[in-house]
Amino acid sequence: MAQETQKIALVTGGSRGLGKDMAMSLSGKGISVLITYNSKKDEAEAVVAAAQANGVKAAALQFDAGKISGYDGFITSVKKTLHDVFGVERFDFLINNAGVALYSPFAETTEEQFDTIMDIHYKGVFFLTQKSLPILNDGGRIVNISSGLARFSQPGSSAYGSAKAAVESLTRYMAKELGERSISVNVVAPGPIATDFGGGRVRDNADINGHLSALTALGRVGRPDDIGGVVAFLCSDDAKWINAQRIEVAGGIFI
Ligand SMILES: NC(=O)c1ccc[n+]([C@@H]2O[C@H](COP(=O)([O-])OP(=O)(O)OC[C@H]3O[C@@H](n4cnc5c(N)ncnc54)[C@H](OP(=O)(O)O)[C@@H]3O)[C@@H](O)[C@H]2O)c1
């Protein structure tokens, strides 16, 4: 691939689930990918190999979204990897995807659980994006990953759903302030998807899967490949005029 036409996406949480499918969809469109993993290095390396098989450059870095004090060191590693592996100093698309689940009733949620969720899903997105700005190209794109649970409410998701709601508001503020650099910012809100998330409960618990399928107009829960292509589209030229939008990708749930 010619150096001057190379576009690079940084996908947090690209080792499994939705982030893996995003990396595959992006690389399938000729976009090079730098993915992160938290603990599953082998899975991340398999995604890197699969992306490279699509004919792009790819690499993986360890990143703990819940450790904000480590973000400066992570950005230093991103800069070195961009230089050493991709031969550039900046990237084009930031996909804020990494995350963990919390199912805990409002009355029982501890401050520690709350802080973990806020750090990973909200404070982390705020500061990783802020710290990425010097190495994000003008004209780039940011896609934040929210959840249907920011729009509708289900028992046990008060901390998680409200953190995702904060990211949706943050998306509009980012779009407002980064437009002067021609950077567009959108938020994708998946409905329930059959991944490892939350111990794989949407995929593996037949009662939960059936309940959520029945609530969905298209009659099933989502699959990772329902999401990755939408994120890749938002990074494509066809999506260049979409900005500050929330796109729910959920098969029509609670409509
Ligand atoms: N699945 C759903 O039903 C659903 C619905 C709506 C929104 N979402 C959102 O979609 C995103 C991806 O979810 P998923 O279903 O793909 O989950 P998943 O299959 O459990 O994968 C989670 C990914 O995030 C990484 N990760 C976990 N904890 C991390 C941490 N502390 N720091 C950095 N990275 C971490 C994991 O890395 P390792 O592989 O190294 O552990 C993995 O790559 C999340 O933001 C989630 O909130 C999911």
The ligand as a MOL file (V3000), in Angstrom:
LIG
                    3D

  0  0  0     0  0            999 V3000
M  V30 BEGIN CTAB
M  V30 COUNTS 48 52 0 0 0
M  V30 BEGIN ATOM
M  V30 1 N -21.8980 -7.0500 23.7470 0
M  V30 2 C -22.9260 -6.2500 23.9800 0
M  V30 3 O -24.0600 -6.6960 24.2200 0
M  V30 4 C -22.7310 -4.7560 23.9230 0
M  V30 5 C -23.8740 -3.9460 23.7400 0
M  V30 6 C -23.7190 -2.5710 23.6820 0
M  V30 7 C -22.4700 -2.0130 23.7960 0
M  V30 8 N -21.3850 -2.8110 23.9780 0 CHG=1
M  V30 9 C -20.0920 -2.1490 24.1060 0
M  V30 10 O -19.2480 -2.5980 23.0630 0
M  V30 11 C -17.8940 -2.5530 23.5060 0
M  V30 12 C -17.2340 -3.8870 23.2240 0
M  V30 13 O -17.9660 -4.9140 23.8720 0
M  V30 14 P -17.8110 -6.4560 23.4540 0
M  V30 15 O -19.1710 -7.0430 23.4850 0
M  V30 16 O -16.9890 -6.5830 22.2530 0 CHG=-1
M  V30 17 O -17.0150 -7.0140 24.7330 0
M  V30 18 P -15.9900 -8.2420 24.8670 0
M  V30 19 O -16.2660 -9.2880 23.8330 0
M  V30 20 O -16.0410 -8.6250 26.3080 0
M  V30 21 O -14.5640 -7.6000 24.5230 0
M  V30 22 C -14.0780 -6.5730 25.3500 0
M  V30 23 C -12.8290 -5.9740 24.7530 0
M  V30 24 O -12.4060 -4.8920 25.6080 0
M  V30 25 C -11.1190 -5.1970 26.1700 0
M  V30 26 N -11.0880 -4.7720 27.5610 0
M  V30 27 C -11.7450 -5.3280 28.6270 0
M  V30 28 N -11.4350 -4.6750 29.7590 0
M  V30 29 C -10.5490 -3.7140 29.4140 0
M  V30 30 C -9.8420 -2.7350 30.1490 0
M  V30 31 N -9.9510 -2.6060 31.4930 0
M  V30 32 N -9.0050 -1.9180 29.4780 0
M  V30 33 C -8.8550 -2.0270 28.1440 0
M  V30 34 N -9.4860 -2.9460 27.3890 0
M  V30 35 C -10.3260 -3.7760 28.0310 0
M  V30 36 C -10.9560 -6.6960 26.0220 0
M  V30 37 O -9.5660 -7.0190 26.0160 0
M  V30 38 P -9.0560 -8.5320 26.3970 0
M  V30 39 O -9.4770 -9.4080 25.2440 0
M  V30 40 O -7.5930 -8.4150 26.5190 0
M  V30 41 O -9.7450 -8.8970 27.6790 0
M  V30 42 C -11.6590 -6.9520 24.6960 0
M  V30 43 O -10.8370 -6.5980 23.6210 0
M  V30 44 C -17.9240 -2.1240 24.9650 0
M  V30 45 O -17.6810 -0.7340 25.0670 0
M  V30 46 C -19.3480 -2.4300 25.3720 0
M  V30 47 O -19.7550 -1.6080 26.4510 0
M  V30 48 C -21.4860 -4.1640 24.0230 0
M  V30 END ATOM
M  V30 BEGIN BOND
M  V30 1 1 1 2
M  V30 2 2 2 3
M  V30 3 1 2 4
M  V30 4 1 4 5
M  V30 5 2 4 48
M  V30 6 2 5 6
M  V30 7 1 6 7
M  V30 8 2 7 8
M  V30 9 1 8 9
M  V30 10 1 8 48
M  V30 11 1 9 10
M  V30 12 1 9 46
M  V30 13 1 10 11
M  V30 14 1 11 12
M  V30 15 1 11 44
M  V30 16 1 12 13
M  V30 17 1 13 14
M  V30 18 2 14 15
M  V30 19 1 14 16
M  V30 20 1 14 17
M  V30 21 1 17 18
M  V30 22 2 18 19
M  V30 23 1 18 20
M  V30 24 1 18 21
M  V30 25 1 21 22
M  V30 26 1 22 23
M  V30 27 1 23 24
M  V30 28 1 23 42
M  V30 29 1 24 25
M  V30 30 1 25 26
M  V30 31 1 25 36
M  V30 32 1 26 27
M  V30 33 1 26 35
M  V30 34 2 27 28
M  V30 35 1 28 29
M  V30 36 1 29 30
M  V30 37 2 29 35
M  V30 38 1 30 31
M  V30 39 2 30 32
M  V30 40 1 32 33
M  V30 41 2 33 34
M  V30 42 1 34 35
M  V30 43 1 36 37
M  V30 44 1 36 42
M  V30 45 1 37 38
M  V30 46 2 38 39
M  V30 47 1 38 40
M  V30 48 1 38 41
M  V30 49 1 42 43
M  V30 50 1 44 45
M  V30 51 1 44 46
M  V30 52 1 46 47
M  V30 END BOND
M  V30 END CTAB
M  END
